Amino acid sequence: MDFTDEQIERYSRHIMLPEVGGVGQIKMLEAKVLLIGAGGLGSPAAYYLAAAGIGNLGIVDFDTVDLSNLQRQIIHSTERIGMLKTESARKTIQALNPDVKVTLYNERLTSQNILDIFEGYDYILDGTDNFATRYLINDACVMTGKTNIHGSIFRFEGQATVFKPGAGPCYRCLYPEPPPPGLVPNCQEGGVLGVLAGVIGNLQVVETLKLILGKGNALVGTLLIYDALNTEFRKLKLKRDVNCPVCGENPTITELIDYEEFCGLSR
Amino acid sequence: MAVKVRIPTPLMKLTSNQSEVTAEGATISDIFDNLESQFAGIKERICEENGSPRRFINIYVNEEDIRFLDGEKTAVKEGDEISIIPAIAGGFR
């Protein structure tokens, strides 16, 4: 593809980076990234992916914009309360960068629709708020060989990592099964410093762009932990588990599972 | 042997909101027992009844997951940093 004059100007600060250049910018314009959730993590992620010129952006969300979202979900706005989050996100993205082709999926991810939705995307950015969907995304990524860029936040603490099938562990290598209800804090009772969603969501974007460009070292096999109160970043090593139920040597999970959601269902 | 233990946010209620505490012991098992003596109730949040960590909680000595070392028998030495890392779901819709 050839750049238009407007694109050369729009992306000039990228193109002048030796690690990006025109070739890298074209990779971004041709990239296909699926965002699961247009909420706390998904908002900043969608915003910066769009600004970067990710040419094909899919967004999955079934929720509508609520006033209590706006403390952190910066892609939405006060006047869009009640609007579908996907529609609201598309409006913001199109106003920012018309180069981005946005595809919306106004539905809840299930074992029935996830593989169809995943088709056509190379990178899956997990910005969900519940274990049921996180495990579903993980298993579908392992089964289809797609890279899962993972982030999660709680109060003042966040985690980010990249699960790249074949190159490193998957989510089940870390945590083989979802925790039982009651033993983990409920999403609503937890609370979160709004900007933490921006820090972690944007770390997910940084990792996604590096993977698309093929530059640097992605967080494959590394869990990055951000402690906002103590201003600390820590890295822990994640290893592939040969006994992993989905990506191990003798997988016991060979079909997608719809776990019952028990966290983050309602507002 | 004194080690530093990083307490994750969901367990900080049990440590009077301290995100970092000191514990004594020669192995991870010892450290769990010592934590329990300081902060009653914390061990059952971290461990199953048999003393191994719950499946949605991972324990690291410095950067390494104890599942790939000697599990709860993993030896610790003065100055090690122990991290307790639970699965966190939140992306916050």
Boltz contact constraints between the chains, C-beta under 6 A:
constraints:
  - contact:
      token1: [A, 37]
      token2: [B, 91]
      max_distance: 6.0
  - contact:
      token1: [A, 39]
      token2: [B, 91]
      max_distance: 6.0
  - contact:
      token1: [A, 39]
      token2: [B, 92]
      max_distance: 6.0
  - contact:
      token1: [A, 39]
      token2: [B, 93]
      max_distance: 6.0
  - contact:
      token1: [A, 40]
      token2: [B, 91]
      max_distance: 6.0
  - contact:
      token1: [A, 40]
      token2: [B, 92]
      max_distance: 6.0
  - contact:
      token1: [A, 41]
      token2: [B, 91]
      max_distance: 6.0
  - contact:
      token1: [A, 63]
      token2: [B, 93]
      max_distance: 6.0
  - contact:
      token1: [A, 127]
      token2: [B, 91]
      max_distance: 6.0
  - contact:
      token1: [A, 128]
      token2: [B, 91]
      max_distance: 6.0
  - contact:
      token1: [A, 129]
      token2: [B, 90]
      max_distance: 6.0
  - contact:
      token1: [A, 129]
      token2: [B, 91]
      max_distance: 6.0
  - contact:
      token1: [A, 129]
      token2: [B, 92]
      max_distance: 6.0
  - contact:
      token1: [A, 129]
      token2: [B, 93]
      max_distance: 6.0
  - contact:
      token1: [A, 130]
      token2: [B, 89]
      max_distance: 6.0
  - contact:
      token1: [A, 131]
      token2: [B, 89]
      max_distance: 6.0
  - contact:
      token1: [A, 152]
      token2: [B, 88]
      max_distance: 6.0
  - contact:
      token1: [A, 152]
      token2: [B, 90]
      max_distance: 6.0
  - contact:
      token1: [A, 153]
      token2: [B, 90]
      max_distance: 6.0
  - contact:
      token1: [A, 154]
      token2: [B, 9]
      max_distance: 6.0
  - contact:
      token1: [A, 154]
      token2: [B, 88]
      max_distance: 6.0
  - contact:
      token1: [A, 154]
      token2: [B, 90]
      max_distance: 6.0
  - contact:
      token1: [A, 155]
      token2: [B, 9]
      max_distance: 6.0
  - contact:
      token1: [A, 157]
      token2: [B, 9]
      max_distance: 6.0
  - contact:
      token1: [A, 159]
      token2: [B, 88]
      max_distance: 6.0
  - contact:
      token1: [A, 175]
      token2: [B, 56]
      max_distance: 6.0
  - contact:
      token1: [A, 175]
      token2: [B, 87]
      max_distance: 6.0
  - contact:
      token1: [A, 176]
      token2: [B, 55]
      max_distance: 6.0
  - contact:
      token1: [A, 177]
      token2: [B, 55]
      max_distance: 6.0
  - contact:
      token1: [A, 179]
      token2: [B, 56]
      max_distance: 6.0
  - contact:
      token1: [A, 179]
      token2: [B, 87]
      max_distance: 6.0
  - contact:
      token1: [A, 185]
      token2: [B, 10]
      max_distance: 6.0
  - contact:
      token1: [A, 187]
      token2: [B, 90]
      max_distance: 6.0
  - contact:
      token1: [A, 192]
      token2: [B, 92]
      max_distance: 6.0
  - contact:
      token1: [A, 236]
      token2: [B, 60]
      max_distance: 6.0
  - contact:
      token1: [A, 236]
      token2: [B, 63]
      max_distance: 6.0
  - contact:
      token1: [A, 237]
      token2: [B, 63]
      max_distance: 6.0
  - contact:
      token1: [A, 237]
      token2: [B, 64]
      max_distance: 6.0
  - contact:
      token1: [A, 239]
      token2: [B, 68]
      max_distance: 6.0
  - contact:
      token1: [A, 263]
      token2: [B, 89]
      max_distance: 6.0
